[in-house]
Amino acid sequence: MEISREQILHIANLANLELTENEIEKYSLQLQDILSFANTISNAPTESLDITIGTNEKKNVFRKDEIKVFEDNETLLQNAPSKEQNMFKIPKVI
């Protein structure tokens, strides 16, 4: 597919871009490459392929939410910049 100078300028106008002549030529070639690749992908033979939603068959695996007691709180809190009542103390967030 051939991209015209006017189409490049129209796209640049939509994106509120000011392009130089060199950029217009460069972007024209790049857009032609992108559209050519998209056309190649669009015309790829897919009749014999299975329909897939993702790249693998894995699904979300949820674990049971369980409370676990952490025994070594002092070691956990030793790197805390601020602590209060055996907990991390953070700035108030509103």
N, C-alpha and C positions, 0 to 999 in steps of 0.2 A: 504494500500500500504506500502510495506516494503522499508525503506530507508537504503541503504548500507553505510558502512564506506567510500567507495570510492566516492560515490555520495556526501557525506558531505564534503570530502576533495576537490572534484572538485568545489563545490559551494564556499568553503572557498578560493580556489585559484582564482576563478573568482572575488571574492570580495576583493582579496588581504589581506586575514586574516590569521593569524597564530594561530591555535587552539591547546590547550592542549588536552590530552586524555580525561580528564573530560568534557571539553567543547564539544568535538566530540560526546560523549555519550549523553550529555544533549541536544545538538542541534538535534541529531538524533531522540530522543523521542519527542521533540517539533515539528519538521517537520512532523513526523508521525501523531501527533495529528492534526496539521493544515490540512494535506492532507486528513485525515479521515473525518474531519468536512466538507471540501470542497466536498468530495465524498457524504456525507450525504445530503448536500444542493443540489448538482447536481442531486441526485436521488429523490428529493422531488416531490410529485405529484402536478403538476401545470396545468393539463389539464382543470380543471373547473374554473380556475381563469381568471379574465379579464386582458387584456394587459394594463399596466400602464407605464408611463414614469417617473413620480415622485411619491412622497408620498401623494400629495394632488392635487386637481384640480385648485388651484389658479394660476393665470397668472400674469405677470408683469403689474402693474397698474401705468401708468405715469400720473403725474399731470401737469397741465398747468404751464409753467414757467412764474411767475409773479413777477414784481418788487414791493417790499413792503418797505415803508419808515419806518425806525426805529427812533422813536422820542427821546429816551433817550441815546444819544451817550456818554455823560459824564459818566454815570454809566457803560456803556459798556467798555469804555476806561480806567476806573480808575484802573483796574488790569493789564493793559498792561505794560510790562517792559519798552517799549519805544514807543513813539507816535510822530507823526509829521503831522501837518495840519489836525487834527481831524481824523487821520487814524493810524492803527497799523504800526509801523516801524519794519521791519525785516532785518536781515543781507542779503547782496547781494548774490544771488545764481547764479553761472555760470555753 
